[in-house]
């Protein structure tokens, strides 16, 4: 069947002549049958299927061969000629270029803020108001009554390659950032989510942190991300990447619904997720990331309601409005800063329309409401305002804030249909994003509308700039499209190379595993580790026993936290308190957090106790049956051996004679820490390493002696290693107070 122009479409003001009249004008016999060739310009790219965003529009003006973009459908002889029916259209070119080409036929500047469409004329309706087929905002509106939507493959067009390629680039750039080094906010979402999954959540359900943890817990449950990653921070990075890609898709579809062409949608997607200066923002674990996705979903639904973009069988408008309202509520609960955008946008909408007195009143009330909302948001969701949370500084904030203000001002000046949104973006940037306030949630929420406005502004600017160029060089549009495609492809290749060349960081996996092993091997059963919620979650995920962990803030452990005789150690990811003694440190700052284990109530040995250690070590070394390597002999002589191990070696040497293969420091502990483990290589002159009967008998005798020891001399670790038996003692706060060293002097 021939294609019928749907009612209400842009460009439908001058309908084409009926097929019978066209045939008569061409000197042919009218045919009332459904002849496809009788329709004007049925090229395979456009006329074979309707393009809802850019419907073909006939040219109502006289055909001008010298004017690029002049339509042939206005002349009846062209409509009926078979050679014209087979001519391909410009659908293979980028949508942005098609808009710019169509702009050459306009006699006046296109309506700013309303995405230009292909066709001619002023774009105004018969009453001089909004053009036909447009909503009150001036953006193109698709037909509300149409035939059943064709299959997906039939609706595919070459312009889709632009936003799809942009999504690939965003994924590559974000993947490189998310697999990079640690950030201060790592595990802020997945840590509480992990505890919530264990039934240990303590956050308020409707607080931004509590609701963000619930989102992360749902994702972890559905995708099993926690089980697939070595750290909770790694699972969180995966979640943030998914949220970014979902937000980019919603941004693209929202832009399309308000009339932004595909090429400009690609620019918006790239601005959201592929700008190097903004890429670290998407790796910050903040509930505002979820709020941005929910707000984009609400914008997409509302854009469909306002532009009439509904297909038969889809949700009714009431359901879409309710779902949009739910999305807005969730976004506000996740990031109350969204209220600033809502209030500023509503105030701008009231201040930009109506009489002067009404505008002034709306502006004044809006400023008061914005100031009050700013105070409410600061109390509802306090924010430190530190750009170091996403790896930035004050200069970066000033530059980003300036860019947001410029985009908002350009949109307010050039896009009548989006003027309120541009004004709201400027207001929120000034009151919440720019230093010294520098609220991270406000910055995260400002990026999607800024990217959307950037694409819309670029659409209008490109259409205006292309008009004089195409008048002189009709093929310049194709060249520009090819250049843009090459640039986009080159950006994707560079992003892929950067991702492949970026070393994968473990985000602290080794550090958490080492600390878990250290706690299992070096601590007594009654010792506990006190850590913050995120560190506690990571340690639980690494395998530390739940009974050994006490969840608390990263502050000095109060005296009432553990029992009087227990050993309570504090685990921090930063510098320990000055009055604490560092017992062990794991990890490095390049790959992940540095975990420090400190004792807030450490007891240093007295001079008398150190002298007793040195005297006993001198007596051990003076025994001719003692065999100790020279380096280890110096450690013994300096009194840097745990008195329990020193007493054991002295007793074995005095009774049987002992050979020490090595004094081994504990991995992760500082070099000046007392040595608590040694490899005993011989007993009574008989080596312990070997398969002969004498070696086995000597090893069994040593094991029997060690099993017979009582506390505090009973070792906590006895295991066979290369060269003998490894004997070690657990960490205690004051080992000199547990033993009595005699015979030293």
ZAMARGU-4260 file (C-alpha; in steps of 0.2 Angstrom, whole numbers, plus 5000, padded with zeros to 4 digits):
<rodrens>
0) 5000/5000/5000 | 5006/5018/4998 | 5012/5027/5013 | 4999/5039/5021 | 5006/5054/5030
5) 4999/5052/5048 | 4989/5066/5055 | 4998/5078/5066 | 5015/5074/5059 | 5027/5089/5057
10) 5027/5094/5039 | 5009/5088/5036 | 5003/5106/5033 | 5004/5104/5014 | 4998/5086/5009
15) 5004/5078/4993 | 4991/5077/4979 | 4981/5061/4977 | 4988/5048/4966 | 4975/5050/4953
20) 4978/5069/4951 | 4997/5065/4950 | 4995/5053/4936 | 4983/5064/4927 | 4996/5079/4928
25) 5009/5067/4921 | 4998/5063/4906 | 4994/5045/4912 | 4978/5036/4915 | 4973/5037/4933
30) 4974/5021/4942 | 4964/5019/4958 | 4973/5003/4963 | 4986/5003/4976 | 5001/5007/4965
35) 5017/5011/4975 | 5025/5020/4961 | 5012/5034/4961 | 5019/5041/4977 | 5032/5054/4977
40) 5050/5050/4982 | 5049/5033/4988 | 5067/5030/4990 | 5072/5014/5000 | 5079/5023/5015
45) 5065/5034/5019 | 5049/5031/5011 | 5049/5012/5013 | 5045/5015/5031 | 5040/5030/5042
50) 5054/5038/5052 | 5044/5044/5068 | 5058/5056/5072 | 5061/5064/5055 | 5045/5061/5044
55) 5048/5066/5026 | 5040/5083/5022 | 5035/5089/5004 | 5043/5106/4999 | 5029/5119/4997
60) 5041/5131/4989 | 5046/5131/4970 | 5059/5119/4965 | 5076/5127/4963 | 5089/5116/4955
65) 5103/5127/4962 | 5096/5126/4980 | 5103/5111/4990 | 5089/5101/4998 | 5075/5106/4987
70) 5062/5093/4986 | 5056/5085/4970 | 5039/5080/4976 | 5032/5097/4973 | 5031/5094/4954
75) 5018/5082/4948 | 5029/5076/4934 | 5042/5071/4946 | 5030/5061/4957 | 5024/5049/4943
80) 5041/5046/4934 | 5048/5029/4939 | 5066/5035/4939 | 5062/5047/4953 | 5053/5033/4963
85) 5069/5023/4964 | 5081/5037/4969 | 5088/5034/4987 | 5085/5046/5000 | 5098/5054/5013
90) 5094/5041/5027 | 5111/5034/5026 | 5118/5051/5032 | 5119/5055/5050 | 5103/5063/5057
95) 5112/5079/5062 | 5117/5081/5044 | 5100/5078/5038 | 5093/5092/5049 | 5107/5103/5044
100) 5103/5100/5025 | 5085/5103/5028 | 5089/5119/5036 | 5095/5126/5019 | 5077/5127/5014
105) 5072/5137/5029 | 5069/5156/5026 | 5072/5160/5044 | 5081/5153/5059 | 5074/5137/5066
110) 5064/5137/5082 | 5078/5136/5095 | 5075/5122/5108 | 5064/5113/5096 | 5074/5100/5087
115) 5074/5105/5068 | 5066/5092/5057 | 5067/5088/5038 | 5056/5098/5027 | 5053/5117/5023
120) 5043/5131/5029 | 5043/5141/5045 | 5037/5126/5055 | 5023/5136/5063 | 5005/5130/5064
125) 4991/5139/5055 | 4987/5150/5070 | 5005/5156/5072 | 5008/5146/5088 | 5017/5129/5090
130) 5019/5120/5073 | 5007/5106/5069 | 5012/5089/5076 | 5022/5098/5090 | 5018/5099/5109
135) 5018/5115/5119 | 5036/5114/5122 | 5039/5115/5103 | 5048/5098/5101 | 5042/5087/5087
140) 5028/5075/5092 | 5025/5059/5085 | 5007/5054/5079 | 4996/5048/5093 | 4986/5037/5081
145) 4996/5026/5070 | 4997/5008/5063 | 5005/4994/5073 | 5023/4998/5076 | 5034/4988/5063
150) 5046/4975/5069 | 5063/4981/5077 | 5073/4976/5061 | 5061/4986/5050 | 5063/5001/5062
155) 5082/5001/5062 | 5091/5015/5053 | 5108/5020/5049 | 5108/5034/5062 | 5107/5021/5076
160) 5125/5018/5074 | 5130/5035/5081 | 5123/5032/5099 | 5127/5014/5099 | 5145/5018/5095
165) 5145/5031/5108 | 5138/5018/5121 | 5153/5007/5116 | 5165/5021/5119 | 5157/5025/5136
170) 5159/5007/5141 | 5177/5007/5137 | 5181/5023/5145 | 5172/5019/5161 | 5179/5001/5161
175) 5196/5009/5161 | 5192/5020/5175 | 5183/5007/5185 | 5197/4995/5185 | 5209/5008/5190
180) 5216/5012/5207 | 5207/5014/5224 | 5195/5029/5228 | 5191/5035/5246 | 5173/5029/5244
185) 5176/5011/5239 | 5163/4999/5246 | 5152/5013/5252 | 5138/5005/5243 | 5142/4986/5242
190) 5149/4985/5260 | 5132/4990/5269 | 5123/4979/5256 | 5134/4964/5260 | 5130/4967/5279
195) 5112/4969/5274 | 5112/4953/5266 | 5118/4945/5282 | 5104/4953/5292 | 5116/4965/5300
200) 5110/4981/5292 | 5109/4996/5304 | 5105/5010/5291 | 5089/5019/5291 | 5079/5011/5276
205) 5074/5027/5268 | 5090/5036/5271 | 5101/5039/5255 | 5114/5027/5262 | 5101/5014/5267
210) 5091/5015/5250 | 5107/5014/5241 | 5113/4999/5250 | 5096/4991/5246 | 5099/4994/5228
215) 5116/4986/5229 | 5110/4971/5238 | 5096/4968/5225 | 5110/4969/5211 | 5121/4957/5221
220) 5108/4945/5224 | 5102/4944/5206 | 5119/4944/5198 | 5129/4935/5212 | 5142/4949/5210
225) 5149/4947/5227 | 5153/4929/5224 | 5161/4933/5208 | 5173/4946/5214 | 5188/4945/5226
230) 5182/4961/5235 | 5166/4970/5238 | 5174/4985/5230 | 5176/4975/5214 | 5158/4970/5214
235) 5153/4988/5217 | 5163/4994/5202 | 5154/4982/5191 | 5137/4989/5198 | 5143/5007/5194
240) 5147/5002/5177 | 5130/4995/5174 | 5122/5010/5181 | 5132/5021/5170 | 5127/5011/5154
245) 5109/5011/5159 | 5109/5030/5162 | 5117/5032/5145 | 5104/5022/5136 | 5090/5032/5146
250) 5098/5048/5141 | 5099/5043/5123 | 5081/5038/5122 | 5075/5054/5132 | 5084/5065/5119
255) 5076/5056/5105 | 5059/5058/5112 | 5061/5077/5113 | 5068/5077/5095 | 5086/5077/5096
260) 5094/5067/5081 | 5104/5052/5083 | 5121/5060/5080 | 5118/5073/5093 | 5112/5060/5105
265) 5129/5052/5103 | 5137/5068/5108 | 5126/5068/5124 | 5130/5050/5128 | 5149/5054/5126
270) 5148/5070/5136 | 5139/5060/5150 | 5152/5046/5152 | 5167/5048/5141 | 5174/5065/5146
275) 5191/5061/5155 | 5189/5074/5168 | 5172/5067/5173 | 5175/5049/5171 | 5181/5047/5189
280) 5164/5053/5195 | 5156/5037/5189 | 5168/5027/5200 | 5162/5035/5216 | 5151/5025/5226
285) 5137/5036/5230 | 5118/5034/5230 | 5117/5048/5218 | 5122/5036/5205 | 5106/5027/5207
290) 5096/5044/5208 | 5103/5049/5191 | 5096/5033/5183 | 5079/5035/5191 | 5078/5053/5186
295) 5082/5049/5168 | 5069/5036/5168 | 5056/5048/5175 | 5062/5061/5161 | 5060/5047/5148
300) 5042/5043/5153 | 5037/5061/5155 | 5044/5065/5138 | 5034/5051/5131 | 5018/5059/5139
305) 5022/5076/5133 | 5026/5072/5115 | 5013/5059/5113 | 5025/5045/5110 | 5014/5030/5114
310) 5012/5015/5103 | 4996/5004/5104 | 4996/4991/5118 | 5009/5001/5128 | 5005/5007/5146
315) 4991/5019/5147 | 4996/5037/5151 | 4991/5036/5169 | 5002/5021/5172 | 5017/5030/5164
320) 5013/5045/5175 | 5012/5035/5191 | 5029/5026/5186 | 5037/5042/5183 | 5031/5049/5200
325) 5038/5033/5209 | 5055/5036/5200 | 5055/5054/5205 | 5052/5049/5223 | 5065/5036/5223
330) 5078/5048/5215 | 5074/5061/5229 | 5076/5049/5243 | 5092/5043/5236 | 5099/5060/5232
335) 5089/5075/5240 | 5099/5087/5229 | 5087/5083/5215 | 5074/5094/5224 | 5086/5108/5220
340) 5084/5104/5201 | 5065/5102/5203 | 5062/5118/5213 | 5074/5128/5201 | 5065/5121/5186
345) 5048/5125/5192 | 5053/5143/5197 | 5061/5146/5180 | 5046/5139/5171 | 5035/5152/5181
350) 5047/5166/5179 | 5049/5164/5160 | 5031/5164/5155 | 5016/5176/5158 | 5015/5194/5162
355) 5029/5204/5170 | 5022/5205/5187 | 5018/5186/5187 | 5036/5183/5182 | 5044/5194/5195
360) 5033/5186/5208 | 5038/5168/5202 | 5056/5173/5202 | 5055/5180/5220 | 5046/5165/5227
365) 5058/5153/5217 | 5073/5161/5225 | 5066/5159/5242 | 5061/5141/5239 | 5078/5137/5232
370) 5087/5144/5247 | 5076/5135/5259 | 5078/5119/5249 | 5097/5121/5250 | 5097/5122/5269
375) 5085/5107/5270 | 5096/5096/5258 | 5111/5100/5268 | 5103/5094/5284 | 5095/5079/5276
380) 5110/5073/5267 | 5126/5081/5274 | 5141/5081/5262 | 5159/5085/5265 | 5161/5094/5249
385) 5178/5086/5246 | 5183/5084/5228 | 5196/5071/5233 | 5182/5058/5235 | 5182/5057/5216
390) 5200/5061/5213 | 5198/5079/5209 | 5203/5096/5217 | 5196/5114/5218 | 5202/5118/5201
395) 5193/5104/5193 | 5177/5109/5202 | 5178/5127/5195 | 5181/5121/5178 | 5167/5109/5178
400) 5155/5122/5186 | 5160/5134/5173 | 5156/5122/5159 | 5139/5118/5167 | 5135/5136/5168
405) 5140/5139/5150 | 5129/5125/5144 | 5114/5130/5155 | 5115/5148/5148 | 5117/5143/5130
410) 5102/5131/5132 | 5092/5145/5141 | 5096/5157/5126 | 5094/5146/5111 | 5081/5132/5116
415) 5064/5140/5120 | 5057/5123/5124 | 5071/5119/5137 | 5074/5136/5144 | 5068/5131/5161
420) 5079/5116/5162 | 5094/5127/5157 | 5090/5140/5170 | 5088/5126/5183 | 5105/5119/5178
425) 5114/5136/5181 | 5105/5139/5198 | 5110/5122/5205 | 5128/5124/5199 | 5129/5140/5208
430) 5121/5135/5224 | 5127/5117/5226 | 5141/5112/5214 | 5153/5126/5213 | 5165/5128/5228
435) 5165/5130/5242 | 5149/5120/5243 | 5154/5107/5231 | 5141/5094/5235 | 5145/5078/5226
440) 5127/5072/5224 | 5122/5088/5216 | 5137/5087/5203 | 5132/5069/5199 | 5114/5074/5196
445) 5119/5089/5186 | 5128/5079/5173 | 5113/5070/5164 | 5103/5086/5161 | 5119/5095/5155
450) 5123/5081/5143 | 5105/5082/5136 | 5106/5101/5134 | 5123/5100/5126 | 5116/5088/5112
455) 5101/5099/5109 | 5112/5115/5108 | 5124/5106/5096 | 5109/5101/5085 | 5103/5119/5083
460) 5121/5126/5081 | 5125/5113/5068 | 5109/5117/5058 | 5113/5135/5058 | 5131/5133/5053
465) 5128/5120/5040 | 5116/5132/5030 | 5129/5143/5022 | 5141/5129/5019 | 5129/5118/5010
470) 5124/5132/4999 | 5141/5133/4992 | 5147/5114/4994 | 5132/5102/4994 | 5143/5087/4998
475) 5151/5095/5013 | 5138/5087/5024 | 5144/5069/5018 | 5162/5075/5022 | 5157/5081/5039
480) 5148/5065/5043 | 5163/5054/5037 | 5175/5065/5048 | 5164/5063/5063 | 5163/5044/5060
485) 5182/5043/5059 | 5184/5053/5075 | 5171/5043/5084 | 5179/5027/5078 | 5197/5033/5083
490) 5190/5038/5100 | 5184/5020/5102 | 5200/5012/5097 | 5210/5024/5109 | 5198/5019/5123
495) 5200/5001/5119 | 5219/5002/5119 | 5219/5012/5135 | 5208/4999/5143 | 5219/4985/5137
500) 5235/4994/5143 | 5228/4998/5160 | 5234/4986/5174 | 5220/4978/5183 | 5220/4983/5202
505) 5215/4971/5215 | 5207/4984/5225 | 5214/4977/5241 | 5210/4959/5238 | 5228/4954/5243
510) 5228/4965/5258 | 5212/4958/5265 | 5217/4940/5262 | 5234/4944/5271 | 5226/4952/5286
515) 5214/4937/5287 | 5228/4925/5287 | 5238/4935/5299 | 5223/4936/5311 | 5220/4917/5310
520) 5239/4913/5313 | 5245/4926/5324 | 5231/4931/5336 | 5224/4922/5351 | 5206/4916/5350
525) 5200/4929/5362 | 5208/4944/5352 | 5196/4955/5342 | 5198/4967/5328 | 5188/4983/5328
530) 5185/4991/5311 | 5173/5002/5302 | 5158/4995/5293 | 5165/4995/5276 | 5182/4987/5282
535) 5172/4975/5293 | 5162/4969/5277 | 5177/4967/5267 | 5185/4957/5281 | 5170/4946/5283
540) 5170/4943/5264 | 5189/4939/5265 | 5185/4925/5277 | 5189/4933/5294 | 5178/4924/5308
545) 5163/4934/5313 | 5167/4932/5331 | 5184/4940/5329 | 5176/4956/5322 | 5168/4971/5331
550) 5160/4983/5320 | 5163/5001/5325 | 5169/5018/5318 | 5187/5021/5313 | 5191/5030/5330
555) 5201/5025/5345 | 5194/5010/5353 | 5186/5015/5370 | 5192/5007/5386 | 5175/4999/5388
560) 5174/4990/5371 | 5183/4974/5376 | 5185/4965/5392 | 5199/4969/5403 | 5210/4955/5398
565) 5206/4954/5380 | 5216/4961/5366 | 5207/4973/5355 | 5216/4979/5340 | 5210/4993/5328
570) 5210/4991/5309 | 5210/5007/5299 | 5213/5011/5281 | 5222/5027/5285 | 5235/5033/5298
575) 5232/5026/5315 | 5231/5037/5331 | 5247/5044/5337 | 5245/5035/5354 | 5243/5018/5345
580) 5257/5006/5341 | 5257/4999/5323 | 5257/4980/5324 | 5255/4976/5306 | 5252/4984/5289
585) 5246/4976/5273 | 5243/4981/5255 | 5249/4996/5245 | 5241/5012/5240 | 5242/5009/5221
590) 5231/4993/5221 | 5219/4996/5235 | 5218/5002/5253 | 5232/5000/5265 | 5226/4991/5281
595) 5235/4995/5297 | 5232/4985/5313 | 5236/4995/5328 | 5235/4993/5347 | 5228/5008/5355
600) 5234/5002/5372 | 5251/4995/5368 | 5263/4992/5382 | 5281/4995/5378 | 5295/4984/5387
605) 5304/4993/5401 | 5323/4994/5401 | 5324/4981/5415 | 5314/4969/5404 | 5325/4972/5388
610) 5341/4970/5399 | 5334/4953/5405 | 5331/4948/5387 | 5349/4952/5382 | 5356/4943/5396
615) 5346/4927/5393 | 5351/4928/5374 | 5369/4930/5379 | 5368/4914/5390 | 5360/4905/5375
620) 5373/4910/5363 | 5387/4906/5375 | 5382/4888/5376 | 5393/4877/5364 | 5378/4866/5359
625) 5369/4881/5352 | 5370/4884/5333 | 5363/4901/5327 | 5367/4910/5311 | 5377/4926/5313
630) 5362/4938/5308 | 5350/4929/5320 | 5363/4930/5334 | 5363/4949/5332 | 5344/4949/5334
635) 5345/4938/5349 | 5359/4949/5357 | 5349/4965/5354 | 5334/4958/5364 | 5322/4958/5349
640) 5315/4941/5352 | 5299/4938/5361 | 5303/4932/5379 | 5292/4916/5377 | 5302/4910/5362
645) 5318/4916/5370 | 5314/4906/5385 | 5310/4890/5375 | 5326/4891/5365 | 5336/4894/5381
650) 5328/4879/5389 | 5331/4867/5374 | 5349/4873/5373 | 5353/4871/5391 | 5345/4853/5392
655) 5348/4845/5374 | 5357/4858/5364 | 5348/4867/5350 | 5351/4873/5332 | 5341/4888/5325
660) 5339/4888/5307 | 5332/4905/5306 | 5322/4918/5316 | 5308/4922/5304 | 5298/4939/5305
665) 5280/4939/5303 | 5274/4945/5286 | 5266/4962/5287 | 5274/4966/5304 | 5287/4980/5306
670) 5305/4975/5306 | 5307/4982/5324 | 5293/4970/5331 | 5299/4956/5342 | 5302/4940/5333
675) 5290/4927/5338 | 5294/4912/5327 | 5309/4902/5323 | 5314/4887/5313 | 5322/4874/5325
680) 5334/4864/5314 | 5342/4852/5326 | 5340/4845/5344 | 5354/4838/5353 | 5365/4839/5338
685) 5353/4828/5327 | 5346/4837/5312 | 5327/4837/5311 | 5327/4838/5292 | 5329/4821/5284
690) 5320/4804/5281 | 5332/4794/5291 | 5327/4786/5308 | 5337/4798/5318 | 5329/4814/5311
695) 5312/4807/5313 | 5316/4802/5331 | 5323/4819/5335 | 5307/4828/5327 | 5296/4817/5337
700) 5305/4821/5353 | 5304/4839/5350 | 5285/4838/5346 | 5283/4829/5362 | 5292/4842/5372
705) 5282/4856/5364 | 5266/4848/5367 | 5270/4846/5386 | 5273/4865/5388 | 5261/4875/5398
710) 5255/4893/5395 | 5262/4905/5392 | 5277/4894/5385 | 5265/4883/5374 | 5268/4888/5356
715) 5253/4892/5346 | 5261/4886/5329 | 5271/4870/5326 | 5273/4865/5308 | 5285/4856/5298
720) 5295/4867/5285 | 5310/4865/5275 | 5325/4864/5287 | 5316/4858/5302 | 5300/4863/5313
725) 5293/4881/5313 | 5288/4886/5331 | 5278/4902/5334 | 5269/4911/5347 | 5253/4922/5345
730) 5253/4940/5348 | 5250/4947/5365 | 5250/4964/5372 | 5264/4962/5385 | 5273/4946/5384
735) 5287/4951/5396 | 5273/4951/5410 | 5268/4933/5406 | 5286/4925/5409 | 5299/4927/5422
740) 5316/4927/5415 | 5330/4921/5427 | 5348/4916/5426 | 5352/4930/5415 | 5364/4939/5427
</rodrens>
